[in-house]
Amino acid sequence: MVLQSLIDQKDDNFEIIVADDGSGMATAKVIEKMQQKSPVPIKHFWQEDIGYRLSRVRNGAIGIAEGDIIVFTDGDCCLMPDFVSSHRKAAEPGCFVTGKRVFLKRRFTQFAMKRRFAFHKWPRTVLFMLGLAGQCNRPFQFLPLPQSRKSLWAHQNCWKKAQGCNIAAFRHDIVAIGGFDEDYEGHGLEDSDFVLRMIHYGIKRKNIEYDSPVLHLYHSRSIPQRHAHAGYNGDYFNDLITEEGRYLPRQSRFVPVEMTA
């Protein structure tokens, strides 16, 4: 469903890279099937499952990316048809862009997945009413309300509440800060670390409130492997906060495509 929502984008001048942290053959078969029907290229970066290593798998995917702008989302988020075009429009030199997410409730998620509804293509007014009916939070995110320039840049030097499922940055800026810090394992703070190092590097955060929030499918959060080793992440991030100006990661084996030969 997530890949289908990318295939259904109005803007088809992009590539999809699946950053796969050790999934099995079932996932590979789904990706292969979607590759055959997709009007845009779908690449599959896979790494061995030896723990929750989101930073490392993202770096691997970045390393084979060819676009000038890289947009991050998660495998549990469906995307409205203007998601890619909204990020392309918002991008400007010297900034990275953060967007919002809407959490779908359990009942609607189960219903949509069972019926395979392409709900990501529903009109914004219908999605707004879905929120008013209690089937998702933040219904006003679906209203294309205008933002003032002051609002867009209100958090330009703030890392808080940036969500890794809806972030876009220029590829050369990601390369300059060394990608994601691979010391972060387990769930949590790897995206905050990325955002804060971008700010330390001098890249301003541009926050879009109502342009194409991601639609987060409901799922249980009690997944043991997500939290293994995560106890160190808070210490790593606190160190970064105290090291004002540090924009390089503690550890990264990040090798972008133009550096491979």
C-alpha positions in Angstrom: 0.0 0.0 0.0 2.9 2.4 0.8 4.6 1.7 -2.5 1.3 2.1 -4.4 0.9 5.5 -2.8 4.3 6.5 -4.2 3.4 5.1 -7.6 0.3 7.2 -7.6 2.2 10.5 -7.2 1.2 13.3 -9.6 4.9 14.1 -10.0 6.7 11.1 -11.5 10.2 12.7 -11.8 11.7 10.8 -8.9 13.0 7.4 -7.8 12.0 5.1 -4.9 14.6 3.5 -2.8 13.4 0.9 -0.3 15.8 0.8 2.7 15.3 -2.7 4.0 16.7 -3.6 7.4 16.9 -7.3 7.0 13.4 -8.4 5.7 12.9 -11.8 4.2 12.0 -13.1 0.7 8.3 -12.1 1.1 9.3 -8.4 1.1 11.7 -8.9 -1.8 8.9 -10.5 -3.8 6.5 -7.6 -3.1 9.2 -5.1 -4.2 9.9 -7.1 -7.4 6.2 -7.1 -8.2 5.9 -3.4 -7.7 9.0 -2.7 -9.8 7.3 -4.3 -12.7 4.3 -2.0 -12.5 5.9 1.2 -11.4 6.3 4.2 -13.8 9.3 5.3 -11.7 12.4 3.3 -10.8 12.3 1.3 -7.5 15.6 0.3 -6.0 16.0 -2.1 -3.1 18.8 -1.7 -0.6 19.0 -4.6 1.8 21.2 -5.2 4.9 21.4 -8.2 7.2 19.1 -8.3 10.2 21.3 -8.0 13.2 19.3 -5.5 15.2 17.3 -2.3 14.6 19.8 -0.3 12.5 17.8 2.4 10.9 20.6 4.9 10.5 22.8 2.4 8.8 20.2 1.2 6.3 19.2 4.8 5.5 22.8 5.6 4.8 23.0 2.6 2.5 19.9 3.8 0.6 21.3 7.4 0.4 24.5 6.0 -1.1 22.6 4.7 -4.2 20.3 7.7 -4.6 20.8 9.8 -7.7 18.4 12.7 -7.1 19.4 16.2 -5.9 16.7 16.1 -3.2 16.2 13.1 -0.9 12.8 12.8 0.9 12.6 10.4 3.9 9.4 8.6 4.9 8.7 5.3 6.7 7.4 2.0 5.6 4.2 2.5 7.7 3.2 5.7 6.0 1.0 6.1 2.9 1.5 9.3 1.0 -1.0 11.7 -0.6 -0.6 12.2 -4.4 1.0 15.7 -4.0 3.6 14.5 -1.4 6.6 14.6 -3.8 5.5 17.8 -5.6 4.9 19.5 -2.3 8.5 18.8 -1.1 9.9 19.8 -4.5 8.0 23.1 -4.3 9.1 23.8 -0.7 12.8 23.0 -1.3 15.2 26.0 -1.6 19.0 26.3 -1.1 20.2 26.5 2.5 17.3 24.7 4.0 15.9 21.3 4.8 12.1 20.7 5.0 10.1 19.0 7.7 6.4 18.0 7.4 3.7 16.5 9.6 2.1 13.1 10.0 -1.5 12.1 10.8 -2.0 8.9 12.8 -4.8 6.7 11.5 -6.7 4.8 14.2 -6.7 1.0 14.5 -10.2 0.4 13.2 -9.8 2.4 10.0 -6.3 1.0 9.4 -7.5 -2.6 9.6 -10.5 -1.8 7.4 -8.4 -0.1 4.8 -5.8 -2.8 4.7 -8.3 -5.6 4.4 -10.1 -3.9 1.5 -6.9 -2.4 0.0 -8.5 1.0 -0.2 -6.5 3.7 -2.0 -7.5 6.1 0.7 -4.4 8.2 0.1 -6.1 9.4 -3.1 -9.3 10.5 -1.3 -10.1 14.2 -1.5 -8.8 16.3 1.4 -12.3 17.1 2.4 -13.1 13.4 2.9 -9.9 12.9 4.9 -10.8 15.9 7.0 -14.2 14.4 7.7 -12.5 11.1 8.6 -10.6 13.0 11.3 -13.7 14.7 12.6 -15.3 11.2 12.8 -12.4 10.1 15.1 -10.6 7.8 12.7 -7.4 9.8 12.7 -5.9 12.7 14.6 -5.0 16.2 13.4 -7.8 16.6 10.8 -6.9 20.2 10.2 -3.6 19.0 8.6 -5.7 18.1 5.5 -6.9 21.7 5.0 -4.5 23.5 2.6 -4.2 26.6 4.8 -1.7 29.2 3.7 1.4 29.7 5.8 3.1 33.0 6.4 6.9 33.2 5.8 7.2 33.8 9.5 5.4 30.5 10.2 7.5 28.6 7.7 10.7 29.6 9.4 9.5 29.7 13.0 11.5 26.6 13.9 14.5 27.3 11.6 17.0 26.6 14.4 15.0 24.0 16.4 15.4 20.2 16.2 12.3 19.5 18.3 9.3 17.6 16.9 10.9 17.0 13.5 9.7 13.6 12.3 11.9 11.3 10.3 8.9 10.0 8.3 8.6 13.4 6.6 11.9 15.1 6.1 13.6 16.3 2.8 17.1 17.7 2.3 19.4 18.4 -0.6 21.7 15.5 -1.2 24.9 17.6 -1.1 23.9 18.8 2.4 23.4 15.3 3.6 26.7 14.3 2.2 28.4 17.3 3.9 27.2 16.2 7.4 28.1 12.5 6.8 24.5 11.2 6.6 22.9 9.5 9.7 25.0 8.6 12.7 25.3 4.8 12.8 26.0 4.7 16.5 22.3 5.0 17.0 20.8 1.6 17.1 17.3 0.7 18.4 14.4 3.1 18.2 14.7 6.8 18.8 16.6 10.1 18.3 18.5 9.2 15.2 16.3 11.6 13.3 16.7 14.3 15.9 20.5 13.9 15.7 20.3 14.3 11.9 18.2 17.4 12.2 20.4 19.0 14.8 23.6 18.3 12.9 22.0 19.9 9.8 21.3 23.0 11.9 24.9 23.0 13.3 26.1 22.9 9.7 24.1 26.1 9.0 21.2 24.6 7.2 17.9 26.2 8.2 14.7 24.2 9.0 11.7 25.0 6.9 8.5 23.6 8.5 5.5 23.0 6.3 2.3 22.5 8.3 -0.4 21.7 5.8 1.4 20.5 2.7 0.8 16.8 2.3 1.1 15.2 5.7 2.0 11.5 5.7 -0.8 9.0 6.6 0.6 6.8 9.4 -0.9 3.3 9.5 -1.7 2.0 13.0 0.5 -0.7 14.4 1.6 -2.0 17.7 4.7 -0.4 19.2 5.6 -3.4 21.3 8.3 -4.7 19.0 11.3 -5.9 21.2 14.0 -5.5 18.6 13.2 -1.9 18.0 14.4 -1.0 21.5 17.5 -3.2 21.8 20.6 -0.9 22.4 18.3 2.2 22.4 19.4 3.0 25.9 22.6 4.6 24.6 20.8 6.9 22.2 19.9 9.5 24.8 23.5 9.8 25.8 24.7 10.2 22.2 22.1 12.9 21.6 22.9 14.8 24.9 26.6 14.8 23.8 25.6 16.4 20.5 23.6 19.1 22.3 26.6 20.0 24.4 29.0 20.0 21.4 27.7 23.1 19.7 28.8 23.3 16.1 29.5 19.6 15.6 27.9 18.5 12.4 29.7 15.2 11.7 28.4 11.9 13.1 30.1 9.9 15.8 30.2 7.0 13.4 29.2 6.6 9.8 30.3 4.3 7.0 28.3 6.5 4.6 29.6 6.3 1.0 27.5 8.3 -1.5 27.2 7.0 -5.1 29.6 9.5 -6.6 32.3 8.3 -4.2 32.0 4.7 -5.2 34.1 3.3 -8.0 
